[in-house]
Amino acid sequence: MWRNVIKFFGVGLGVAFLGLGTLSVIDYVRYKKSPEYRAVKELEKIKKEYAEDPYGGETPEETLRFFVEALKKGDTELAAKYFVLDKQEEWKEELARIKDKGLLGEMMKDLERVKKSKSDEKQVFFSATNEEQVVSVLVDIQKHVNGKWKIADL
């Protein structure tokens, strides 16, 4: 009789562990397919890309200088690498269009006139005004996880 009771509890315990294991697997699969999981993975990917990105300066001024130097050489591909990662392709195409139209010289003149207008430890704005004192150029440079400064907007 005790043997049957022990078998019964043993089988019951086995079924319980099997059920918990199955529920754990189902929960894990649901989590892996969830939007939250994908968002976390995408964020990790972006952080890794920024951590490994060698382009950008140690200061906002240095990033701006590197950007202008690349433009002076006519290297729009290199210049686009000084932008934040998600805007590099867009700016690569835009800078190529500007170069094709022969407007890189004007763009460089405008960028060489900019002065720091607003800043904190993670974001710096440079601006230049025209003769009417209207802002004609605004450059937003931000510090990223690898300590490099990247152009966020121009």
N, C-alpha and C positions, 0 to 999 in steps of 0.2 A: 504494500500500500504506500509506504513512504517513497518507494522507488517511483511509483506513478505520480505522486505529488511533485517530486523533484523534477521528473521529466516534464510535467505540465508547466511548472515555473520556468524551467530551462527553455522550453519551446516559447513560452510567453515572453520571456526576456529576449530571446533571439528575434522574435517578431517585432518587439518594441525597438530594438537596436536597428533592425532592418528598416522599419518605418521612419525612425529619426534620420537614418542615413539617407533614405530616399527624399525626405523633406529637405534635408540640407543640400542635396544635389539640386533639387528643383529650385530652391531659394538662390543658390549660387548661379544657376543658369539664368534665372530671371534678372538677377543683379547685373550679370555680364551683358544682358540685352537692354538694360534700362538706359534712359536718357542721362541719368545722373552719372552712371559709369562711363558712358561715352564722353560726357563733358569733362570728367576728371581726367580721363586718358588724353583728351585733346589739350587740356591745360598742361598736363605733364609734358606732352610733345612740344608745345609752344615754349615752355620754360627751358626745355633741353635745347631747342633750336636757338633761343636767345643766349643761353649759357655758352654755346659753342660758336656763336657768331663773332668773328674777329673784327668786323667792320664797325667803326664808330670811334669817337675820341674819348680820351679820359676826362675831357671837359666839353661843355657845349660849344665853346669857341673853336676848339680843335676839330670837332665834327664838322662844323660849318666851314672851316678852312679846308679840310680834306675834301669836302663836297665841291667847293669852288675850284680847288686845284684839279680835281677830276674833270670838271666842266672845261677848264682852260685847256686841258689836253684833248678835249673832245671825246672823252671816254664816258659816255652816258651810261654804259652798263655798270661801271665802277661807281659812278655818282649815285645811281639808284640803290646801291648796296648800303648807303648811309641812311636810308629811310628805314622805318620800322618794317619788320618782315612782311606783314600783311599788305603793305603798300608798295613793295619793291617792284612787282611786275607792272602795276599801274604806272608808276613813275618811270620805269624803264621805257615803256612805250611812249609816255608823254615827253620825256626828255629826248627821245629819238625824233619825235615829231618836231619839237622845238629846234633841234639841230638841223633837220632837213629843211626847215623854213629859214635857216640862217639867223636865228634869234638867240643863240647861246651867248653872244657878246653882250646883248642888252640885259639878258638874265644875270650874267656875272656882274655887270655894272650895278644893277639893282641890289644884288646880294652883298657886294662890297661896301654898300652904303649903310647897311643895317647896323643898328646899335641895340644893345640889351635894353629891353623896356620893362620886363617884369620877370621875376625869378623866385624860385624856392629850391629846396634841395633835390627835387625830382623833376622839375619842369622849368624851362627857360624860354621866354619869348624874345625874339629879335624883331625889330620893325624899322621901316624906313618910310619917310613921308615925301610927298611930292611938293611942288612949289606952293600949292594951296593948303599945305599942312594936313593933307588927307593921307592916311596910311595907304601906301602903295604896295608894300611888301610886308608880310607877316610870316615869320618862321617859328614853328613850335618844335622844340627839341626836348626829348624826355630821357631820363636815366632808366636803364633797364636792369634786369636781374644780374647780368654779368658785369655791371658797373660801367658799361659803355653807354655813351649818349647817342641817340638816334633821332633823326628827323621824323616827327610824327605828322607834321602838316606844313605845307608851303603855299 
